[in-house]
Amino acid sequence: MPTPRVLVTQAAEATIDLLRDENGPLMFHQSGGCCDGSSPMCFAKGEFRIGGNDVWLGQIHGCDFFMSTSQFEYWQHTQLTVDVTKGRGASFSLEIPLGVRFLIRSRLFTEEESKDMVPVQQGEEYLEQQV
């Protein structure tokens, strides 16, 4: 089984469940841009437009996880874990009104894990395959 590039904690799964109940299917994107910088942001599925400068890294708790290509250049050697913490973030992510924010914890892949990882896909190509 390929090594996943992105994981999720149980606490983050519980927050995703709350958000999914209220907003329907969800997606995540990590841009490295303004606001919360490189914090993962949660949107209603399709609310954030994925483009040619985004890559699909996998799914967490039934939600697609995308990252900008420029961020992926920095993070490609690390396994990301989406977690949640108390405190208000400065983004447009859906969890903000709950008084929590998603964050990323990371660790380097081992040499063995690096040999068999989930392949990334260009965001637009991935979405076209899902239709």
N, C-alpha and C positions, 0 to 999 in steps of 0.2 A: 504494500500500500504506500503510495507516495507521501512524503512528508508535507504536511500542510504548511503554507506560508503564513496563515493567520488563524489564530485560535480565539476563544472567548471564555471569560470566567463565568462561574455560576451567577455571581452578582450582576454581571452585565446581561446575562441571559434573562434574568428576572426583569430588568429594566426594559429590555427589548420586548418581552411579553406584554408589559404594560403599554408600551408605545404602539405595538402591533394591534392590541385590542382597540385602541383609540383611533389609529391612523391607517390600519390595513397593512398590506405588504410594505416592507422597509428595505432600504439600501444604505450602505455606508460609503463615504468618500473621504480620503485624506489628501489634502492638497499641499499643505506646507505654506499656504498663503497667509493672508492677514487674519485678524481676530485671534483665534486660538492657535494660530501657527500650524503645527503638524498634528493637531488633535483630530481624531476621527469624528466625522460629523454624520449624523443619522438623519435621513430624509424619508418621506413617503416615496415608495418605489416610483421612479420616473420623474420625481420633482426636480432632481438635479440632473442636468443634461451632461451625459458622458460623451466625450469627444475623442478625437484621434490622439490627444495628448494624455490619455488615461489608460491604465492597465487594470485588468481584472486579476485579483490575487487569490480569490476563492470565496467561500461562503462561511459565514458565522451564524449559527442558530437560524438557518434558513434565509439569511440576508446576503445578497451579493456585496462584496467588499472591493472597492476600486481605489486606486491611488494615482496621482499624477505621475507621469513618466519621470519628471525631474526629481520627485521625491523618491521614486523607486530606485533611482541610481544610487541614492544614499542607503536605502533600507534593504536592498536586494540580498544581502548576506545575513539578514536577521529574520528570525521568526517573531512575528508580532502577536501580542495577546491584547485583545480589547478588554479593558476593565472599566469600572465605574467608580467614582469617588464623590463624596459630598462636596458641594461648592458649586457656585454658578460660573459657567464658562462664558466666554464672550463671543459666541457664534450664533448661527441660525439653526443649530442642531435641535432636534425635537425634544431631547431630554432636559433642556435648560429650564423650562417651567417647573420641573419636578425637584429642582434644587440640587441636581447632580450633574456630572458631566462625564462623558466617556474620555478615556485616555489610553495611551499605548504603552505597554511594557514590552521590552524586546530582549532578545538574546541572540548571539551568533549561532548559526547552524553549525553542527559538528561536520567534520569532513565526510563522515558516512552519510549524514542527512543530505548534504549538498549533492550527493550522487543521484538522489531520487526524490526530487521535489515536485510538487504540483506545478505544472507549467503555467506561466502567465499568458494572458491573451490581451491583445489590444481591445480596449473597452468597446469600441463600435462593433468590431467583429464578433465579440462575445454576445453582445445584445442582439445582433442580427441572427445569430444561431438560436437564440431563445424564442424567436417569434414563430 
